[in-house]
């Protein structure tokens, strides 16, 4: 049976970069025309191994950068000023977009507003601990102080 290297993830066959044994007809008539696999030569196998190692290194580096960013955000104290009444209730509310803008202004870090875990918008003056997901599985807790605008 000839061997092939998968160019894309496939449910039944395996992950990208995996060397698999398939029949000649399946390789020639299905996998190659759909660019799902390529014939496994010595050069192609070494190239696939190098690509896999490079992607693993990139993943480790991205995780390290995300952890550094999370550590920096955990040390950050955001101060958001908003108009409020005498009882401490805000006119309007502080949303996740306001928090993202404050992070961008304070640290220069761009965060997606959907990654800010606010159950509901902040409607009163005070201090809150807000969770921000920097990357999948890496969460930072940012101290957010909402103060009355003068």
N, C-alpha and C positions, 0 to 999 in steps of 0.2 A: 504494500500500500504506500502511496506517496504521502509525503508530509507537506503540511501547509502552515503558514503563519497567519494568524487572524489579524486583520487590519482594523476591525471594529469589534466591539462587544457583541456576542451572540448568545441568546438564551440557552440553546441546546449544546453549543460547541465550547464556549468558554469566553474568557476575557481577551481583550486586545493584547497582542504580542505573544500569545500562547502558541506553542507548536503542537499541532494535532495531526493524527493519522486519519485520512479520508480516502474514499475511492477516487480513481482517476476521473470518472465521469462526473461525480459530484463536484470535484474541484474545477474541472474544465468547463462544465455546463452551468453551474450555479454560483459557486463562490467567486471565481475570478470575474465573470461578467458583471456581477453586482458589487465588485470591489470590496468584498467581505474578507478575502484571504488572498495570499500570494504564495507561489511555490516556495518551499523551504530549501534554499541553497545555503551553503556555509556563510557566505557574505550576508545574506538576509537574516540568518539566525543571529550572527554577531551584532548586526545593526539593531535588531529587535531587543536584544539583551541590553545594549547601550541605551536605547530609548527608554526602556523600563527603569534602568538605574537612574537615568537623568530625571525621569518623572518622580521617582521616589525621593531623590534629593530635593527636587523643587517642592514637593509636598512637605518635607521636613522643614525646609527653610520658611515656607509660608506659615506653618504652624508656629515656628519660633517667633516670626514677626508679629503674628496675631497675639501671642502671649505677651510680647513686649508692649504692644499697643494696649492690651488689656491692663497690664500693670500701670502704664502711664495714665490711663483713664481712671483707674481705681484711686489714684492719688489726686485726681482733679476734683475741684469744688466749683460747680457752676452756680453763678448768681444771675437769676433772671428777674428783671424788674417788670412789673405789670401794674396797671391801674387797679386799685382795690377800694372798696368801700370802708366805712368806719368799723364794720364788724369783721374785717379780714377776708371777706369774700371778694374774689376777683371779678372785674367786669370782663366777661369772656372766660378764657381758660388757657392754660399752658399745655400745648399738645406735644406729641413726639417730634413734630417738625421744629418747634421752638427749641427743644432740647438738642436736636441735631445741629441747628444753626449755632447754638451756644457752644457746642463741642468744636465745631468748625472754627469759630472765632477764638476760642480759648487755646486750643492745641493744634489747629490746622489739620485735624484728622477728619476724613470724610466717612460718614456712617450712613447707611441706608435707614430711612425713617421707620421702615417696617421691622428693623432689628431692635428698636427701642421697645422694651416691654413695659408699657403702661396699660393697666387694666382699663382705666378711664382717665380722661384729661384732668389735670390738676386745677382745682377751682378755688383753693384757699391759699393764703399766705402761710409759709412754713418751710420746713426742711423735709425732703424726701430722699430715699435711697432708690435710684432708678437703675434697673438692670439693662445693659446694652450688650447685645450679642455681636462681638467683633467678627467672628467667623464661626463656622459650624462647631459647636461644642466649647468655644472659648467665650466666656461671659465676664464682663466687667461690671462692677457696681459703682455708679457715679453718684456722689452726693450733690443734690440739686437744692439750692435755696431759692425760694420764690419770695421776693421782697416787694413791698409797696413802692410804686413809682412816685417820685416826689415832683 
